[in-house]
C-alpha cells in the first residue's frame, strides 16, 4: 500500500490532487491509527452474532419509524448503519475533506489516517442479496438519509465482515494511505472549519449544530487572538 505523510494543509492539498483525475476514488478518515478497515459487524463483540439476523430483528421495530420503506435489504443496511447498528457496511465519502474531518475528531495524541480507495466493483442491489454476497465492492445507497448525501457518503459492502478490506481486495483495486502527523491533526481541524467542514456541516441537524457550537466554545481562544467571534462563525 502506498503511503503519504503530511504535516500541513498545503501538503494535504498536494497529495489530494493526485486523486482529482478520477471520480472513482473514495476516502475514509480514522482518528485512531489502530482502527482496521473492518465494518462494525466484524468487530468484537458484534462478530459473535449473525449480523443479518440482527438486521431482520431490527427491521421489525424500525418500520415504525421509517416513512419511506426501502425496496431492498441493502438500503435497509444503509439506514441501519446511519443510525448506529453494527452492520457489514463501512462508511466512505467522495469528499476527501469530509474524510479529513473525521480523521481529526479525537484527542490529538496520535497520528491520524485517511484511506484512499479506488474500487473495481460496484454492487447492484437488484442482482444479489446480502446473504448471497461474499466479496467486497462499493455500494451507493439510494437517497435514504439526508446526512449520507450531505457527506458524499457511500459504503463498502463486506460479504465477510470480519476480514479487513486490504485482505479481500480485487487485484484491480487500489488502496493508499495518507498519514497526518499528530502535531498537525488539531490545526487541521481548525483549517477545515475555515472552509466550512465541521460538525454542523457533517451532521446537518440540531445535534450537529450543538456539537459545532460546543467545539467552538471550547476553543474560543483560537479565534479571540484573531479577532473572530462565535457570531461571525454561525
RANOR-V646730 format. One record per residue. N is the residue number from 1. RES is the residue in three letters. D_FIRST is the distance of its C-alpha to the first C-alpha in whole Angstrom. Layout:
n->N res->RES d_first->D_FIRST
n->N res->RES d_first->D_FIRST
This chain:
n->1 res->UNK d_first->0
n->2 res->UNK d_first->4
n->3 res->UNK d_first->6
n->4 res->UNK d_first->10
n->5 res->UNK d_first->13
n->6 res->UNK d_first->16
n->7 res->UNK d_first->20
n->8 res->UNK d_first->22
n->9 res->UNK d_first->22
n->10 res->UNK d_first->23
n->11 res->UNK d_first->19
n->12 res->UNK d_first->18
n->13 res->UNK d_first->20
n->14 res->UNK d_first->19
n->15 res->UNK d_first->15
n->16 res->UNK d_first->16
n->17 res->UNK d_first->18
n->18 res->UNK d_first->15
n->19 res->UNK d_first->15
n->20 res->UNK d_first->19
n->21 res->UNK d_first->20
n->22 res->UNK d_first->19
n->23 res->UNK d_first->20
n->24 res->UNK d_first->18
n->25 res->UNK d_first->15
n->26 res->UNK d_first->15
n->27 res->UNK d_first->15
n->28 res->UNK d_first->15
n->29 res->UNK d_first->16
n->30 res->UNK d_first->16
n->31 res->UNK d_first->19
n->32 res->UNK d_first->18
n->33 res->UNK d_first->15
n->34 res->UNK d_first->16
n->35 res->UNK d_first->16
n->36 res->UNK d_first->14
n->37 res->UNK d_first->13
n->38 res->UNK d_first->17
n->39 res->UNK d_first->20
n->40 res->UNK d_first->23
n->41 res->UNK d_first->25
n->42 res->UNK d_first->22
n->43 res->UNK d_first->23
n->44 res->UNK d_first->26
n->45 res->UNK d_first->29
n->46 res->UNK d_first->28
n->47 res->UNK d_first->26
n->48 res->UNK d_first->30
n->49 res->UNK d_first->31
n->50 res->UNK d_first->31
n->51 res->UNK d_first->30
n->52 res->UNK d_first->31
n->53 res->UNK d_first->35
n->54 res->UNK d_first->34
n->55 res->UNK d_first->33
n->56 res->UNK d_first->37
n->57 res->UNK d_first->39
n->58 res->UNK d_first->37
n->59 res->UNK d_first->38
n->60 res->UNK d_first->42
n->61 res->UNK d_first->42
n->62 res->UNK d_first->40
n->63 res->UNK d_first->42
n->64 res->UNK d_first->44
n->65 res->UNK d_first->42
n->66 res->UNK d_first->41
n->67 res->UNK d_first->43
n->68 res->UNK d_first->41
n->69 res->UNK d_first->40
n->70 res->UNK d_first->37
n->71 res->UNK d_first->37
n->72 res->UNK d_first->34
n->73 res->UNK d_first->33
n->74 res->UNK d_first->29
n->75 res->UNK d_first->31
n->76 res->UNK d_first->33
n->77 res->UNK d_first->29
n->78 res->UNK d_first->28
n->79 res->UNK d_first->31
n->80 res->UNK d_first->31
n->81 res->UNK d_first->27
n->82 res->UNK d_first->29
n->83 res->UNK d_first->32
n->84 res->UNK d_first->30
n->85 res->UNK d_first->30
n->86 res->UNK d_first->27
n->87 res->UNK d_first->26
n->88 res->UNK d_first->23
n->89 res->UNK d_first->22
n->90 res->UNK d_first->19
n->91 res->UNK d_first->20
n->92 res->UNK d_first->18
n->93 res->UNK d_first->20
n->94 res->UNK d_first->20
n->95 res->UNK d_first->21
n->96 res->UNK d_first->18
n->97 res->UNK d_first->21
n->98 res->UNK d_first->22
n->99 res->UNK d_first->18
n->100 res->UNK d_first->19
n->101 res->UNK d_first->22
n->102 res->UNK d_first->21
n->103 res->UNK d_first->19
n->104 res->UNK d_first->22
n->105 res->UNK d_first->24
n->106 res->UNK d_first->25
n->107 res->UNK d_first->27
n->108 res->UNK d_first->25
n->109 res->UNK d_first->24
n->110 res->UNK d_first->21
n->111 res->UNK d_first->18
n->112 res->UNK d_first->16
n->113 res->UNK d_first->13
n->114 res->UNK d_first->13
n->115 res->UNK d_first->10
n->116 res->UNK d_first->10
n->117 res->UNK d_first->11
n->118 res->UNK d_first->12
n->119 res->UNK d_first->14
n->120 res->UNK d_first->16
n->121 res->UNK d_first->19
n->122 res->UNK d_first->21
n->123 res->UNK d_first->24
n->124 res->UNK d_first->27
n->125 res->UNK d_first->29
n->126 res->UNK d_first->33
n->127 res->UNK d_first->31
n->128 res->UNK d_first->30
n->129 res->UNK d_first->31
n->130 res->UNK d_first->28
n->131 res->UNK d_first->30
n->132 res->UNK d_first->29
n->133 res->UNK d_first->26
n->134 res->UNK d_first->23
n->135 res->UNK d_first->20
n->136 res->UNK d_first->17
n->137 res->UNK d_first->18
n->138 res->UNK d_first->19
n->139 res->UNK d_first->22
n->140 res->UNK d_first->25
n->141 res->UNK d_first->28
n->142 res->UNK d_first->31
n->143 res->UNK d_first->32
n->144 res->UNK d_first->33
n->145 res->UNK d_first->33
n->146 res->UNK d_first->33
n->147 res->UNK d_first->31
n->148 res->UNK d_first->28
n->149 res->UNK d_first->29
n->150 res->UNK d_first->29
n->151 res->UNK d_first->26
n->152 res->UNK d_first->24
n->153 res->UNK d_first->23
n->154 res->UNK d_first->22
n->155 res->UNK d_first->20
n->156 res->UNK d_first->18
n->157 res->UNK d_first->21
n->158 res->UNK d_first->20
n->159 res->UNK d_first->22
n->160 res->UNK d_first->21
n->161 res->UNK d_first->21
n->162 res->UNK d_first->20
n->163 res->UNK d_first->17
n->164 res->UNK d_first->14
n->165 res->UNK d_first->12
n->166 res->UNK d_first->9
n->167 res->UNK d_first->12
n->168 res->UNK d_first->14
n->169 res->UNK d_first->12
n->170 res->UNK d_first->14
n->171 res->UNK d_first->13
n->172 res->UNK d_first->13
n->173 res->UNK d_first->11
n->174 res->UNK d_first->8
n->175 res->UNK d_first->6
n->176 res->UNK d_first->5
n->177 res->UNK d_first->7
n->178 res->UNK d_first->11
n->179 res->UNK d_first->12
n->180 res->UNK d_first->16
n->181 res->UNK d_first->18
n->182 res->UNK d_first->21
n->183 res->UNK d_first->24
n->184 res->UNK d_first->23
n->185 res->UNK d_first->22
n->186 res->UNK d_first->26
n->187 res->UNK d_first->27
n->188 res->UNK d_first->24
n->189 res->UNK d_first->26
n->190 res->UNK d_first->29
n->191 res->UNK d_first->28
n->192 res->UNK d_first->26
n->193 res->UNK d_first->30
n->194 res->UNK d_first->31
n->195 res->UNK d_first->30
n->196 res->UNK d_first->31
n->197 res->UNK d_first->28
n->198 res->UNK d_first->29
n->199 res->UNK d_first->30
n->200 res->UNK d_first->33
n->201 res->UNK d_first->31
n->202 res->UNK d_first->28
n->203 res->UNK d_first->31
n->204 res->UNK d_first->34
n->205 res->UNK d_first->37
n->206 res->UNK d_first->39
n->207 res->UNK d_first->37
n->208 res->UNK d_first->34
n->209 res->UNK d_first->37
n->210 res->UNK d_first->38
n->211 res->UNK d_first->35
n->212 res->UNK d_first->34
n->213 res->UNK d_first->38
n->214 res->UNK d_first->38
n->215 res->UNK d_first->34
n->216 res->UNK d_first->36
n->217 res->UNK d_first->39
n->218 res->UNK d_first->37
n->219 res->UNK d_first->36
n->220 res->UNK d_first->39
n->221 res->UNK d_first->40
n->222 res->UNK d_first->37
n->223 res->UNK d_first->39
n->224 res->UNK d_first->42
n->225 res->UNK d_first->41
n->226 res->UNK d_first->40
n->227 res->UNK d_first->44
n->228 res->UNK d_first->42
n->229 res->UNK d_first->43
n->230 res->UNK d_first->42
n->231 res->UNK d_first->44
n->232 res->UNK d_first->42
n->233 res->UNK d_first->39
n->234 res->UNK d_first->40
